[in-house]
Amino acid sequence: MQFGEIIKEVREKNLLSQEEAAKQIEKTYAIRLSASYLSMIESGARTNITVKVLRSLLHFYKLPVSAAGSLFGQAGTGQSKIAEAAVPYRLDPLLIPPEQLAALPAEARHTLQDFVAFMLTRYGVVK
């Protein structure tokens, strides 16, 4: 399933129009996102989205990074799944000392978690 199809399915499951979703995303994540731009992403007409928009969409819809796999040339793997809730991931303390991790802002820690989850999925460590 393509990324646009995934976010459209989740949006519809949450009974949101494109206009409502775009407004909520703009307000929550302080980004510019029109309903027409969201429509282009959902239809697959727009795949070169910024990291900030991608991250906002993933967080808003509570999707794992792996859901965006089609944007990175992983279309058709069948591994993208809609998450009912964000799955917490713990970083190995051997890789990042706890005090360094704790010193990072919450947004940076979440980005690290998303990246690690994406890499684990990308290389087949986690399905």
C-alpha positions as CSV (number, residue, x, y, z in Angstrom):
1,M,0.0,0.0,0.0
2,Q,1.3,3.4,-0.9
3,F,1.9,6.1,1.7
4,G,-0.9,8.3,0.3
5,E,-3.3,5.4,0.5
6,I,-2.4,4.7,4.1
7,I,-2.9,8.2,5.3
8,K,-6.2,8.5,3.4
9,E,-7.4,5.3,5.0
10,V,-6.5,6.5,8.5
11,R,-8.0,9.9,7.8
12,E,-11.3,8.4,6.6
13,K,-11.3,5.9,9.5
14,N,-11.1,8.9,11.9
15,L,-14.0,10.5,10.0
16,L,-12.0,13.6,9.0
17,S,-12.3,15.5,5.8
18,Q,-9.1,16.6,4.0
19,E,-9.9,20.2,5.1
20,E,-10.3,19.2,8.8
21,A,-7.2,17.1,8.8
22,A,-5.1,19.8,7.1
23,K,-6.3,22.4,9.6
24,Q,-5.6,20.2,12.6
25,I,-2.1,19.3,11.3
26,E,-1.3,23.0,10.6
27,K,-2.4,24.0,14.1
28,T,-0.7,21.1,15.9
29,Y,2.6,21.0,14.0
30,A,3.0,24.7,13.0
31,I,3.4,23.8,9.3
32,R,1.6,25.0,6.2
33,L,-0.6,22.2,4.8
34,S,-3.6,22.9,2.6
35,A,-6.4,20.5,1.9
36,S,-5.3,20.4,-1.8
37,Y,-1.7,19.6,-0.9
38,L,-3.0,16.8,1.4
39,S,-5.1,15.6,-1.5
40,M,-2.1,15.4,-3.8
41,I,-0.1,13.4,-1.1
42,E,-3.0,11.0,-0.7
43,S,-3.5,10.5,-4.4
44,G,0.2,9.9,-4.9
45,A,0.6,13.0,-7.2
46,R,3.0,14.5,-4.6
47,T,5.7,12.2,-3.2
48,N,8.6,14.6,-2.7
49,I,7.4,16.0,0.6
50,T,9.6,17.6,3.1
51,V,10.8,15.7,6.2
52,K,8.8,18.1,8.4
53,V,5.6,17.4,6.5
54,L,6.3,13.7,6.5
55,R,7.1,13.6,10.2
56,S,3.9,15.7,11.0
57,L,1.7,13.3,9.0
58,L,3.3,10.2,10.7
59,H,2.7,11.7,14.1
60,F,-0.7,13.0,13.4
61,Y,-2.0,9.7,12.1
62,K,0.1,7.7,14.7
63,L,1.9,5.7,11.9
64,P,5.3,4.0,12.1
65,V,8.0,5.4,9.9
66,S,7.7,2.1,7.9
67,A,4.4,3.4,6.6
68,A,6.3,5.9,4.4
69,G,8.3,3.1,2.8
70,S,6.8,3.7,-0.6
71,L,8.3,7.2,-0.6
72,F,11.7,5.6,-0.4
73,G,11.3,3.1,-3.2
74,Q,9.8,0.3,-1.1
75,A,6.5,0.1,-2.8
76,G,4.8,-3.2,-2.9
77,T,6.6,-4.8,0.0
78,G,3.3,-5.3,1.8
79,Q,5.1,-4.5,5.1
80,S,3.5,-1.1,5.7
81,K,0.7,-1.4,8.2
82,I,-1.5,1.1,9.9
83,A,-0.7,1.4,13.6
84,E,-3.7,1.6,16.0
85,A,-1.4,3.4,18.3
86,A,2.2,4.5,18.2
87,V,4.4,1.7,19.3
88,P,7.1,2.7,21.8
89,Y,10.6,1.8,21.0
90,R,13.5,1.8,23.5
91,L,17.0,2.7,22.4
92,D,19.7,0.3,23.4
93,P,21.6,2.1,26.3
94,L,24.8,0.7,25.0
95,L,24.5,2.8,21.9
96,I,23.5,6.1,23.4
97,P,24.3,6.8,27.1
98,P,21.1,7.5,29.0
99,E,22.3,10.9,30.2
100,Q,22.9,12.0,26.6
101,L,19.6,10.7,25.4
102,A,17.8,12.5,28.3
103,A,19.5,15.7,27.4
104,L,17.9,15.7,24.0
105,P,14.6,17.5,23.4
106,A,11.6,15.2,23.2
107,E,11.3,15.9,19.5
108,A,14.9,14.8,18.9
109,R,14.3,11.6,20.9
110,H,11.2,10.8,18.9
111,T,13.0,11.4,15.6
112,L,15.7,9.0,16.8
113,Q,13.1,6.4,17.7
114,D,11.4,6.8,14.3
115,F,14.7,6.5,12.5
116,V,15.7,3.3,14.4
117,A,12.3,1.8,13.7
118,F,12.6,2.6,10.0
119,M,16.1,1.1,9.7
120,L,15.0,-2.1,11.6
121,T,12.1,-2.5,9.3
122,R,14.0,-1.5,6.1
123,Y,16.7,-4.2,6.8
124,G,14.2,-6.9,7.8
125,V,15.2,-7.0,11.5
126,V,11.6,-6.3,12.4
127,K,8.7,-7.1,10.1
